[in-house]
Each structure stands twice: as C-alpha cells, then as structure tokens.
Amino acid sequence: MLACLLGPVCGGATTLKDVKIGIHVIDFVTNAPAGRAGIGIVYDPRIKESAEDAQLILDSLSSPALHLAPGLKPQLIDVRDLDDTANLRVVMVADHMKSFYDSLAEFGRRTRTLVLSSDLDCARSGKCTVSVASAPRVEVIVSSQQAQASGIQFSEAFRMMVTEY
C-alpha cells in the first residue's frame, strides 16, 4: 500500500511490506482522538488501477501476517463518499489519486485525520500527513504543515527517524 499503496501514478502494486510500514506509523501518533477505529482506504472506483490497489490494501490489512491493533477496522471508501464517513483514525490513499490530493488534505485538516500515502510527493507538497515508500529503500516523510493543520502529533522517537517537510 505504501510503495504505491497510496500514490498518484505509481508503477507497481502495493505490497504487504508497504502496508506494515504504514500501520506502524499509526502507532506513533500521540494524540489520536478517542473512539476512532476506522482505517479508510480511499480510492476512485472509476479508475481501474485505483480500485485494484485499494483491494490489495484491504487484502493486506486482512492478512494474518499483519497484526492490526484490536478494533482497527479497514473499509474501502469511494473518494466521493469520504465526507459521509465517521470515526476514521487514518485514511490510506490508493494509487492514482493525485487529482484528489487537495480535497484529501482538506479532509485531514477538517476532521483531524491522518492522511497516509505511498506517493512521497504527497507529503512533500503538504497534501498528505505522511508518505511512506518501501522500495528501493524505506522512506518515511512527514508534512509538518499538514500534521500541524490536522492537529496530529507524533512521538519524538518517530520524528527522529523520518524526514520532515
């Protein structure tokens, strides 16, 4: 999900390793709102690659090899229905979603939701809170601007391991 798990136009499918890295990011949020247990996998069903990547992400999150925290429930969400969702702790952005980055950034700020992408440029441009890629090497980028605007705080240990923009 992260290498291309949440990117605009990536060249490959999301892997279990990508998803594992993304899930670990959630553990470093120090001020997660109480009662939020949803993981929204946002995609555009009109774009084949986006729908396929979203399903790969969902399958990875459902894998026994991934130890998802108790209560975290993944769900596919059409990007056009995002405003109708509630109790999301994180939004994972499927592939081919670059045209929606502005609305995803606004959603994150308005709802105080972590927006996670595998497109490194999403965080670099301040549209996603965090971007993660596992290939060719692991990279985690945090948009300080988006995190602050969304009211999301990360542990100091996490901030020492990532690149902030």
N, C-alpha and C positions, 0 to 999 in steps of 0.2 A: 504494500500500500504506500510505502513511502518513497521508494526509489522512483517509482512512477505512480505510486499509490495515490498521490494527491496532486498531481501536477497538471499543467496545462496540456502541452502536447509532448508527451514522453514517448520514448521508443519501445518500452517494454512493459510487461505485466508486473503487477505488484507481487512481491514475494512474502512469504511468512516472516522472513527476517526483517523486512521493512515494517511490517505490522508490529512485530515485537518491539522494535525501537520506538515506534510511535506510542505504543501503550506505556512504555516506561516513562515517556515524557509526562504523561498524566500524573504519575506518582510524585513528580517534583513540584507540582502546583501546591503552594502552601495555604492558599485561601479559597479552595474550591467551595462553592455555595452548597450548603446542606440540602440534602434531598435530591440532588441531581445525579441520576444514574444512567442517563442515556448517552449512547455513542451514536451520533447521526452520521451516516455515510451519505454525503451529498453528491448527487450525480445528475446528469441530464439524460433522461431516457430517450431523447431524440437523437442522441449521438451514440452510435454502437459501441465505440471504444470506451466511452464513459460508463455506459451500462455494464459492460463486461468487467471493467476494472472495479466498479462498485461491488459486483457479485464476488469477485476474487477477494476483495477486502472483507466482505461479510463472511465468506467461507473461511478465511484465515482467522478471523475473530472467533469463529465457532470451533476451531481446531483444538483438540485435546492438548496439543503441544504448546498452545498459548494459554498461560494461566491468567485469565482475565479475573480481575478483582470481583469478589462476590457482589452481585447486584448490578454490575455494569451490563447494560443490555444494548447490543448493536441493532440498528434498524436502517434500512435504506430509505432515503428521503429525496424525492424529486426536488430539485433546487427551487422550483416554482412553488412548492408547498412548505418551504423552510419556515416561513413566518407563522405557520399553523402548528408548529411543533413546540413542545414544552419539556422542561426538565432535562435538557441536554447538558452534559458535562463537557463534551468535546464534539466538534464537527470535523470529520475527516473528509477531505475533498478528493473525489475521484479524478482520474485523468481527464484531460480535455475540457477543463472548466475555467480556463483563463478569462473568458469573456464575463464570468460571474464574480471575479475577484473583488470588485468594488462592493457589490451587494453582500458578499460573504464577510468582508471586513466590517461593513456597517452592522450586519447582524451580530458579529462578535462583540463589537463595542456596545451595542444597544442591550444585548442580553447577557453580557459578561461571560461569554462562552469562548473557550479555547478553540481556535481555528488552526487545524493541522494539515499540512500539505507535503507532498514529496517533491514539489517543484521549489527548488531553492530560491528562485527569483520571487516567489510569492512573499516570503518573509523579507527578503532583501528590499522589496519595494514597499513594505509596510502593509501589505494586504492580509497576510496570514500571521498568526501569532508565532507559530513555529513551523519550520520546514525541516524535513529530515530526508536524507538520502543514504542508502547503504552501499551503493556501488558508484564508482570504483572503490571508494573508501567511505567510511561512515562520516557524515557531516550533519551537524545539528545547528541550525541558525534560528535565532530568536529576534523578532522585531520588537525592540524596546518600545517603540512608538505604539504599536498595536497592543502590546501587553499592557502598557500603562493606560491606554484609552479604554481597554476592556476590563481594567481593574484586576488583572491577573498577575500574581506574584509567584516567583519561583524560588526554591531554596538556593542558598548561597553555593552549596556544593554543585548544584546543576549549572548555575551561572558561570562557575569556574571551568566547566567542561565544554561550553558552547561558544559560538561566535555571535556577538550581538551587533545588530544594525540599528 
